[in-house]
Structure formats: C-alpha cells, structure tokens
C-alpha cells in the first residue's frame, strides 16, 4: 500500500525559505506568484492491506519523527 505524508508549517509561523523561493521566482521573471510556503512530502510504502492500521502507524511516525508538531501540521493520505 502506498501512502503520502505531507508536512507544512502551521499558519502564522514564519517561512524564510518560502520567502526566499518567492523572491527567486520573481527575480527569474516568473509572474503571478503571490506567496510561497515550503514543506516536505514523504512517499511511504506500507506492507499489508489494512488501511486503518497503515494510517495509524503513519500518524504515529509523523507525531514522533516526521513533523515538529509545535510548528508544523501534517496530513496522511493512503494513495493506493
């Protein structure tokens, strides 16, 4: 089973890397970008076919390792 864990900064947390990317896009002449927020994506393969168990395991992984839950939110998706 394939899954994706997406980690992003919480609203209100400053994102200096996103601001740097935003500035670089403007300097490259790429118009139409109002704001950039940077994050992380983890594509994970989970053995077995129990979606509930896979989602619970990935939520635990996000809570304990993949995300700093003080400043980051995460989303777990089972994609296949």
Buried (B, 14 or more C-beta within 10 A) or exposed (E): BEBBBBBBBEEEEEBEEBBEBBEEBEEEEEEEEEEBBBBEEBEBEBEEEEEEEBBEBBBEBBEEEBBEEEEBBBBBEBEE
